[in-house]
Amino acid sequence: MELEARFHKKIFKFKRPSGTSRGVLTQKHSWYIELWDSNDPDIVGIGECSIIPGLSPDFVDSASYEAKIESVCNNLKQDINDWPSIKFGIETALLDLKNGGKSIIYDNDFSRSQKGIAINGLVWMGDEEFMKEQIQEKIELGFKTIKMKIGALDFNKEYGILNSIRKIYSADEITIRVDANGAFSAKDALNKLTLLSELEIHSIEQPIMAGQTNSMRKLCQQTPLPIALDEELIGINNVADKMELLDTITPQFIVIKPSLHGGISGSREWIELAEKKNIKWWMTSALESNVGLNAICQLTAEFNNELPQGLGTGSLYTENISSNLAVKNGSIYYE
């Protein structure tokens, strides 16, 4: 097989500005890699290289990032282990090409439309009324697990919003996850986790900033609320370092994002290591368009994980790429 490659960029506009701990997002940049066999150019595999400025470890600016993608397209055999978003795009395109260029990344119950994947409904940061509005919308859409991003408002206000949900819905009715994106200080994190645990919160993602290994280890040992590592996994690409991180911190959960955590192969490594240590995990998309989201959904379906996953719904952007993905009653399906 004589592989050839090309790429193009697409900018997506959010339907409405989306608040995160790193600011408000209005646009999303993605690059698409297309692969084909020069002897059979009609079958093309497509993969998405998706970045989040300020978070993606392989993105500094568009010019240098695009130069790297061009270099990879000209030499597909080069090492891209430190470029997780590009690695994810290449791996996805290769699998798509292998399976006939029909957006089938893996042949499993999900891609055969035989089984859906339970997901959480994401509540974006914003003012109090906006967040309450989103929560009610997710519940009406049939989501049984809600993930709320916290850390942008005053903690007492965010606690009040969560408490208002609990006054209406018990933990048996609605599961609540929170994601702090490192917003708490190591000094006061335990007090805040103790308060949140009183509301029977399922878990909290990345309560303190990544890189504070000793503080995170101590927090995971003392916490009354299960902790999930997310940003903590970024930039750790070899197996020995992954093992050391999990052995040192021993979190209750890890959250895996292929575009940030080593592509498809790197994500599989994290899962294998976590399961050996009885650390639970779930998969999360990272603002990919439907191309990347489709690949992450099919990858997730390769594992027997009944936890609700953090997969997107494909509804963030005004002009998303068309796909067979559909969300019904809190689950995502491939139709």
N, C-alpha and C positions, 0 to 999 in steps of 0.2 A: 504494500500500500504506500503510495507516494502522497503524503499529506500536504495540502496547501492551506493557507489561512489568510483571513482578512479581518478587519474590525471596523466598527463605526460607533459613534457616540450618540446618546439620546438624553435629553434633559426633560425630566418630568416635573409637572407643577402639582403641588399639593392642592387638594380641593379647598382646604382651609389651612392656614398656618398651624403647624403642629409643634407644641412646646416640649422641649426636653431640658435636662439639666445643663446642656451645652448651648442653650439658646433656642430660638424659634426657627423652624425649618419652613421654607417656602418652595424650595426646589430640590430635586434629587438628580444626581448625575450617574449614569451607568454607561458602560462600554460593552458592546456585544462582539464576541469572537465567533467567527464562522469557520468551520473546518470541513474539508472535503477531500476525497481521493481524486487525484488528477486524472485517474483512469475512469472515474465514474462521477463527474462533477454535478450530476443532477441530485445526488443525495448529500444534504448539508446538515451538519450538527451545529447547534447554537448553544453558547454559554454566556452567562452574564457576569461581568466584573463590576461589582457594586461597592461603592465606598461611602463612608460617612466622615466628612472632614473633622479632624480633631479626635477621631476615635480609631479609624483604620490605620494600622501600623505601617502599611505600605504606601500611604498617600501623603505627599507633601504639597504638591500642586498639580494642576491638570497637565501642564506641559511635560513635566518629568514622568508623570504616571503614564501618559499616552505614549511617550517615547519608549517606556519599558514594554508596553503592550505591543508596539510595533516591532521591537527587538524580538519579543517572544514569537510573534507571528512569522518572523524571518528565520527563527531558529527554535523550533518546538522542543528540542532536546535539552535546552539549557535549564539549570537549576532555578526553580522559582519557589523554593520552600519558604523564603522570607517574604514572599508576596502572596499572602493567603487569598486575597480577593481575585487576583489574576489566576492563581492556581485553581480556585473554585470554578472560574469561567472556562478554563482549559479542560478540566476534568469533566465538567458537565457537557461541553461540546463533544468531547471524545465519546462519552457514553451515548449521547444522542445520536451521533454518527453511527456508532456500532449497532444501534437498534433501529436504523433505517431513517433517521432524520425526521421522526414523527413526534418529537417531544416526549418520547418514552425513555426515561433515564434508567428506570429499573422496572422489570416485569414482576409486579407483585399485586396483592389484593387491592391496593389503592389505585394503581394505574390501570387495573382491569375493571375499575368502577364497582368493585365488590364490597369495599369497606371504606368508611370515612375515618377521619382522625379528629378526635376531640381537641378543641383549642380554647385558649382563654380569650376573653374579650378585652382589648387594650383600651385603657382610659388615659388620654393624653393630659399633660400638665396644662393648667390654665387657671382662670379665676374660679372661685367656688361654685358659682352657678353653672359654668360650662362643664366642670367636672361632674357635678350632680346630674346634669342633663345627659352626659355620655353614659354614666352608670345606669340610669333608667333605660336608656336606649338599648344597651347591651342585654339587660335583663329581659326586656320585651322581645328581643331577637332570639331568646332561648339559651343564652350563655349561662352555664352553671359555675364557671370559673371566671373571675374578673381580675385583671392585673392593673393596678393603679400605680402610675409613676408619681413618686413623692420627692420632696427636696426643693421644690421651686417656691412653694408658699411657706408661710410660717408653720412650724410643725404642729402647733395646737390647732390651727385651722384644718390641716390635713387629717389630724387625728379626729377632729369633729366630723369631717365628711365620712370617714371610715366608721365611726361610731354610729352615725345616722343610718348607714346601711345595716349594721348589726342589729339595730333596734327593730328593723323591719324583717330582715332575713337572718335566720340562724346559720351557723357554720354547716349544718346538714343540708341547708337549702342552697346557699351560695358560698363557694370557696373564694377567698380573697388572697391574692398575692400582691406584694408591693415591690417596687424596684426603686432603690434610692440612688442608683448610679453614682455611688461614692459620696453622697451629699453630707453624711454625718461625720463628725470629728471622732477620732478614736477615743477621746476623753468622755464624750457623752453618749456614745452609741449604745452602750449596754442599757442605760436608763431608758432610752427611746425604744429599744427592742423589748424591754420588759413591759412598757406601756402598751405597745402594739400586740404583745402576746395575750394581753387581757381581752382583746377583741377576737381571739381565736383566728389570727392571721395564719395562713398556710405556710408562708415563707417570705423572706426578704432577699432580694438580689443586691449584691455588692453594697452593703451598708456603709463601708468606708472606702476611701480611695485605694486603688490597686497599688501594690508595691510596699505596703506596710505589713510584711509577712508575719512578724512577731505579734503585732496588734491583732491581725486577723485570726491568727492561730488561737490566741487567748480568747478572742470574742467567740469563736466557734466552740470553744470548750465551755464557756460560761453561759452562752445564750439560752434563753427560754424559748426562742423563736428560731426555727431552722433557717440556716443561711445558705444561699446559693451563690457560688462564685461565677462571675461573668467577665468583667473587664480584667480580672485577675489572670485570666487565661491568655490574654492577648500577648503576642510576641514570644510565646514559649512554644518552640517548634520541634524540639527533639525529644525523643521518648524519655531519656534519662532526666531531663529537666521537668518534664510533665510528672513523672513519678515522684520526684523530689518535692514538687509543689503540693501534690495531693497527700504525700506522707507527712509533710510539715504542717499543713493547715488542717487537714482532715475535715473538710466541709461536709455539711449534710446533703447538699446538692451541688451540681455544676450545671450551668446553662451553656449550650453549645450553639455557636453561630458559625456556619461554614465559611462565610466571607471574611470573618475575623479570626477564626480559630484553626486555620490550616487547611482550608478547602475540604473536600470530601474525605480524602485519605487522613488528613489531620484530625478531622472530627471523629472518624472511626477509631483512631488511636485513643483519643480522650475517652470515648465510650468504653472501649475495652479495658483501659486502665481503671476507670471509675468502677466498673462492674466487678472487677477483681477485688476491689477494696470495699465493696458494698456501699458505694456512694451512688445515690440516685441522680438521675439527670433528666433533662428535657431539652428538646431542640427549639431554637428560636430563629426566625428570619430577622434580617437587619435592614429593613426598608427596601428590599429588592423589588423589582418589577415582577410581573407574572412569570417571566422566564426563569429567574432565579428562585422565586417562590415555588414554582412547580417542581424544580429539581430538589429543593429542600424537603418538600412534602413527600416526594417519592423516596428520598433517602431515609426519612423518618420512618416510613412504612416498612423498611427493611428490618426493623427491630421490634421486638415484642415489648413495647412500653405503653402501658395503659394510662399514664399520667396525661392530663391535658397539656398539649404542646403550645409553645408561644409563636405559632405560625400566623403570618399576616392573612388578611382577607382579600387582598387585591383591590381594595376600594379607596386607597389613599389618594390616587392621582386622577387628574381630569382625563388624561388620555393614556391609559395603561395598555400594554401589549395584550391582544386578545388571547384567551386561554380557555381551557376546559374546566378550570377550577370554579367551584361554587360553594358558598357557605350556607348551611341550613341548620337551624336549631343548635348552634354552638359547635358544629363540626364542619370540617372542610372536606369536599369530595372532588373527585376527578370524574367528570361526566362525559 
